[in-house]
């Protein structure tokens, strides 16, 4: 079997093993290059005067390729995130609302170019109304729990572009009305580019291994592109387009376009808000959200 084939098998079926291999490789590579901040780690934190600018993976759907400085912690929180949809396809008339209170991404800076992330949803409420039959159903509870490892390949501390690898793994918590209880995972490749004159571009491609309703494993692709610019003072804005494809299923692709604002209170606290709108029938109609991020 060719080496490339083995690598693909590892990446698709064992995301945590793949994460460890990349971790070992990248650690060796950075130590050989002798980057100034490479000697800092979780137990030897990066001094405040050497820390890079505050970078978050929210509010847009495009992840940042920048990692959290070694030995520091970051909390990114969805205060409220609600998705609304009205589906009349096939003669049905369904209205749905899914709200997450406290969608958390907690980060730990392991090395200068590696951070570990834990994402989970504290409370999720899903309501579906069948307007034809007059039936209303509701499910609520804590949502999914996932682990992610972000490994910056270049651009963390300088340069116009940056790229990272982000393998992730969703833990198989017990199934409920708001989670499927299945083991899932994948790989994200986020990229950023300084366009000059205050403009920034971000993009990512993502490969997900998901379970469908029958328990079969499907490959899902999620691609995004976003453009941002400062508006005035500490207020900035962005526009984004995202698309999700599941070629192995019979579902149509989903496209959304969104806009949002961020406001930096200081170097370590940022507020954000925005809304996404479906551009295809298969996507949700709209999705407003508000959030906040802290670094410490």
C-alpha positions as MATLAB code, in Angstrom:
seq = 'XXXXXXXXXXXXXXXXXXXXXXXXXXXXXXXXXXXXXXXXXXXXXXXXXXXXXXXXXXXXXXXXXXXXXXXXXXXXXXXXXXXXXXXXXXXXXXXXXXXXXXXXXXXXXXXXXXXXXXXXXXXXXXXXXXXXXXXXXXXXXXXXXXXXXXXXXXXXXXXXXXXXXXXXXXXXXXXXXXXXXXXXXXXXXXXXXXXXXXXXXXXXXXXXXXXXXXXXXXXXXXXXXXXXXXXXXXXXXXXXXXXXXXXXXXXXXXXXXXXXXXXXXXXXXXXXXXXXXXXXXXXXXXXXXXXXXXXX';
ca = [
       0.000    0.000    0.000;
       1.304    3.423   -0.911;
       2.229    5.883    1.830;
      -0.341    8.416    0.586;
      -3.082    5.792    0.884;
      -2.079    4.995    4.459;
      -2.116    8.700    5.326;
      -5.631    9.071    3.931;
      -6.884    6.124    5.947;
      -5.408    7.567    9.131;
      -6.835   11.017    8.434;
     -10.341    9.798    7.642;
     -10.792    7.064   10.235;
      -8.565    8.049   13.120;
      -8.535   11.855   13.514;
      -6.854   11.771   16.927;
      -4.003    9.584   15.618;
      -3.615   11.967   12.704;
      -3.535   14.889   15.165;
      -0.727   13.280   17.153;
       1.361   12.622   14.047;
       1.001   16.218   12.863;
       1.733   17.441   16.393;
       5.013   15.492   16.545;
       6.028   16.555   13.035;
       5.260   20.240   13.522;
       6.943   20.344   16.949;
      10.127   18.951   15.434;
       9.947   21.323   12.475;
       9.563   24.435   14.630;
      12.298   23.431   17.037;
      14.669   22.943   14.111;
      13.849   26.376   12.746;
      14.637   27.946   16.115;
      11.792   30.464   16.101;
      12.202   32.983   18.933;
       9.056   31.970   20.817;
       9.408   28.224   20.289;
      10.675   27.605   23.834;
       7.395   28.750   25.398;
       4.806   26.109   26.278;
       1.847   25.425   28.566;
       3.988   25.479   31.706;
       6.260   28.302   30.510;
       3.748   30.914   29.251;
       4.511   33.474   26.575;
       5.141   36.881   28.255;
       2.397   39.431   27.666;
       4.665   41.757   25.687;
       5.399   38.975   23.158;
       1.798   37.841   22.675;
       0.279   38.201   19.227;
      -2.877   40.174   18.510;
      -6.150   38.784   19.850;
      -7.497   36.268   17.326;
     -10.757   34.308   17.588;
     -12.476   31.534   15.648;
     -15.780   33.402   15.921;
     -17.998   35.074   14.925;
     -17.683   34.006   11.281;
     -17.867   30.372   10.180;
     -14.288   30.542    8.873;
     -11.794   29.436   11.515;
      -8.669   31.504   12.115;
      -5.304   29.871   11.272;
      -3.713   31.718   14.233;
      -3.211   29.800   17.480;
      -3.461   30.990   21.061;
      -0.109   31.884   22.639;
       1.477   29.140   24.750;
       0.436   28.989   28.398;
      -2.663   31.156   27.962;
      -6.404   30.433   27.893;
      -9.271   31.763   25.806;
     -13.048   31.472   26.096;
     -15.264   32.135   23.073;
     -18.956   32.125   23.905;
     -22.216   32.172   21.957;
     -24.508   34.115   24.279;
     -27.448   33.181   22.057;
     -27.520   31.608   18.602;
     -30.884   30.891   16.959;
     -31.714   29.285   13.617;
     -35.160   29.765   12.039;
     -36.546   27.780    9.113;
     -39.883   27.394    7.310;
     -40.120   24.337    5.054;
     -43.006   23.949    2.571;
     -41.314   21.478    0.248;
     -43.324   18.410   -0.729;
     -46.631   19.875    0.437;
     -45.594   20.075    4.082;
     -45.673   23.180    6.267;
     -43.068   22.978    9.011;
     -41.646   25.817   11.099;
     -38.548   25.113   13.179;
     -36.429   27.026   15.635;
     -33.138   25.830   17.150;
     -31.562   27.952   19.894;
     -28.228   27.447   21.626;
     -27.511   29.227   24.885;
     -23.855   29.101   25.819;
     -22.091   27.571   22.840;
     -18.540   27.382   24.240;
     -15.099   27.094   22.660;
     -12.464   26.845   25.404;
      -8.846   27.059   24.216;
      -5.536   26.172   25.862;
      -2.230   27.311   24.347;
       0.035   24.243   24.343;
       2.956   25.498   22.251;
       3.703   28.643   20.275;
       2.052   27.088   17.212;
      -0.388   24.580   18.773;
      -3.543   25.012   20.834;
      -6.135   22.553   22.141;
      -9.827   23.420   21.938;
     -12.923   21.993   23.602;
     -16.297   22.940   22.154;
     -19.687   22.180   23.693;
     -23.230   23.508   23.882;
     -24.506   24.156   27.403;
     -28.195   24.272   26.469;
     -29.913   23.621   23.150;
     -33.651   23.864   22.465;
     -35.249   22.662   19.230;
     -38.925   23.352   18.436;
     -40.773   22.079   15.348;
     -44.359   23.047   14.460;
     -46.379   21.146   11.876;
     -48.896   23.784   10.780;
     -50.980   21.334    8.743;
     -51.519   18.765   11.491;
     -51.333   21.265   14.354;
     -48.553   19.326   16.124;
     -45.698   20.868   18.079;
     -42.620   18.958   19.274;
     -39.765   20.160   21.461;
     -36.374   18.726   22.400;
     -33.838   20.275   24.722;
     -30.653   19.456   26.595;
     -26.899   19.849   26.376;
     -25.460   19.510   22.882;
     -22.355   17.961   21.358;
     -18.879   17.840   22.922;
     -15.861   18.012   20.607;
     -12.071   18.269   20.849;
      -9.973   20.155   18.287;
      -6.250   20.594   17.814;
      -5.082   23.644   15.862;
      -1.584   23.476   14.383;
      -0.334   26.621   12.662;
       1.933   25.832    9.709;
       3.005   29.403    8.977;
       2.041   33.013    9.578;
       1.416   32.920   13.330;
       3.899   35.677   14.141;
       4.413   37.465   10.839;
       3.834   37.439    7.105;
       0.869   38.291    4.910;
      -0.624   34.795    4.895;
      -1.256   32.018    7.406;
      -2.355   28.379    7.220;
      -3.277   25.802    9.853;
      -4.454   22.209   10.259;
      -7.358   21.522   12.609;
      -8.241   17.849   13.142;
     -11.296   17.419   15.380;
     -13.244   14.647   17.093;
     -16.858   14.620   18.343;
     -17.312   12.509   21.452;
     -20.092    9.867   21.362;
     -22.184   11.180   24.237;
     -25.463    9.382   24.861;
     -28.054   10.098   22.186;
     -30.811   12.599   22.919;
     -33.273   14.796   21.087;
     -30.510   17.316   20.303;
     -27.537   15.023   19.580;
     -27.098   11.773   17.652;
     -24.735   10.015   20.082;
     -22.373    9.026   17.260;
     -18.595    9.295   16.951;
     -17.753   11.812   14.232;
     -14.714   13.833   13.211;
     -12.841   15.506   10.431;
     -10.184   17.960    9.338;
     -10.314   21.746    8.800;
      -7.729   23.758    6.821;
      -8.150   27.487    7.601;
      -6.257   30.122    5.607;
      -5.926   33.911    5.900;
      -4.420   36.606    3.682;
      -3.699   40.284    4.319;
      -5.039   42.094    1.240;
      -3.599   45.454    2.246;
      -5.309   48.766    3.036;
      -6.985   47.252    6.094;
      -8.681   44.411    4.176;
      -8.354   40.788    5.238;
      -9.467   37.568    3.560;
     -10.166   34.246    5.220;
     -11.078   30.896    3.702;
     -11.268   27.271    4.713;
     -12.053   23.849    3.424;
     -13.372   21.207    5.785;
     -13.870   17.464    5.516;
     -16.373   15.903    7.948;
     -17.144   12.254    8.597;
     -20.773   12.212    9.757;
     -23.396    9.574   10.493;
     -26.717    9.717    8.669;
     -30.073    8.660   10.128;
     -29.502    5.026    9.133;
     -26.101    4.964   10.860;
     -24.027    4.954    7.679;
     -20.920    7.138    7.457;
     -21.030    9.992    4.951;
     -18.334   12.420    3.846;
     -19.437   16.045    4.069;
     -17.597   19.065    2.645;
     -17.846   22.548    4.108;
     -16.185   25.501    2.358;
     -16.191   29.177    3.294;
     -14.753   32.519    2.236;
     -14.928   35.767    4.210;
     -13.722   39.350    3.758;
     -13.347   41.819    6.625;
     -12.349   45.423    7.223;
     -12.181   47.914   10.087;
     -15.131   50.328   10.149;
     -14.298   52.908   12.792;
     -12.149   52.705   15.902;
     -12.351   49.216   17.411;
     -15.424   48.294   15.349;
     -14.921   45.936   12.394;
     -17.198   44.071   10.027;
     -17.179   41.101    7.672;
     -19.121   39.453    4.846;
     -19.039   35.688    4.323;
     -20.314   32.940    2.051;
     -20.395   29.269    3.082;
     -21.505   26.064    1.369;
     -22.041   22.514    2.644;
     -22.110   19.449    0.361;
     -22.868   15.798    1.161;
     -22.303   13.982   -2.167;
     -23.095   10.516   -0.804;
     -26.599   11.459    0.366;
     -29.660   12.628   -1.513;
     -29.720   16.004    0.246;
     -29.207   19.224   -1.687;
     -26.214   21.438   -1.007;
     -26.709   24.246    1.505;
     -25.520   27.795    0.909;
     -25.594   30.744    3.314;
     -24.418   34.334    3.195;
     -23.848   36.385    6.312;
     -22.542   39.574    7.816;
     -21.330   40.468   11.271;
     -19.626   43.006   13.502;
     -16.890   42.747   16.104;
     -16.001   45.314   18.750;
     -12.744   45.091   20.711;
     -13.264   46.395   24.253;
      -9.536   45.960   24.899;
      -6.682   43.676   23.820;
      -8.318   40.635   25.453;
     -12.116   41.101   25.214;
     -14.232   41.203   22.056;
     -17.995   41.463   21.478;
     -19.641   40.239   18.281;
     -22.976   39.815   16.560;
     -24.392   39.075   13.147;
     -26.806   37.057   11.043;
     -26.705   34.430    8.282;
     -29.313   33.976    5.556;
     -29.968   30.858    3.492;
     -29.360   31.168   -0.241;
     -30.691   27.688   -1.096;
     -33.995   26.000   -0.199;
     -32.172   23.334    1.811;
     -30.494   25.902    4.092;
     -32.126   27.495    7.133;
     -33.890   30.806    6.464;
     -31.888   32.943    8.873;
     -29.581   32.640   11.875;
     -28.911   35.634   14.197;
     -26.353   35.417   17.013;
     -24.559   37.386   19.741;
     -21.317   36.441   21.469;
     -18.239   37.450   23.419;
     -14.614   36.276   23.648;
     -12.071   36.576   26.491;
      -8.332   35.875   26.619;
      -6.466   35.381   29.876;
];
